[in-house]
Amino acid sequence: MPTHLDNEQSLVAAAQAGDSDAFVTLLNQYSRHIYRVGLSITGNHQDAEDVLQESSLKAYRAIAEFQGKSRFYSWLVRIAVNVALGKLRKRALWKESSLDEPREGEDGGYIPLEIESWGDDPEKACLNNELQQLLAEVIQKLDPKSRTIFTLRDVEKFTIEETAKLLGLSIPVVKTRLLRSRLKLREELTKYFGKDARNAMPTSRR
């Protein structure tokens, strides 16, 4: 998640007063993160560019409505997520499905909702460009809902509670979908790297 700017409140205040330069400064701080969110959700570079442009325009038009009850970045991401999901709906990719049923393990038991996290910064697990590319490809194999949740929680570092609020989902649903996403990513990375893939993953828990 982007580092909070010491002067962000003053920039927001200036932008709300009509200072377009202040608004551009805010966008420049977060634009690459908004693009990454758009790309992860839509899986398409052109759509990601559109998400960045459309969400920036929407934010500019609605800046006066921002009340400072959340971080500016959280507010901006909420707009970007809505824009990205709108594109998926147009492509009939955002289909309703049951999200909160537990996953049954091989021994007949159910896998708990808490598993090892990817660490403070998932990108640190990317040891080189090849691994970064592989991880991006694996994320795109997830269904749109799962990769949206994974992106917000494990890439952009929103909390479970913040992710649930941004997407209008319950916390158990987010936890279950995040669990499945992490399991799927581990499975795909293990196929590529073998047993060493698990050893390369951070072991700290959320």
Buried (B, 14 or more C-beta within 10 A) or exposed (E): BBEEBEEBEEBBEBBBEEEEEBBBBBBEBBBEBBBBBBBBBBBBEEBBBBBBBBBBEBBBEEBEEBEEEBBBBBBBBBBBBBBBBEBBEEEEBBEEEEBEEEEEEEEEEEBEBEBBBBBEEBEEBBEEEEBEEBBBEBBBEBBBBBBBBBBBBBBBBBEBEBBBBBBEBEBBBBBBBBBBBBEBBBEBBBEEBEEEBEEEBBEEEB
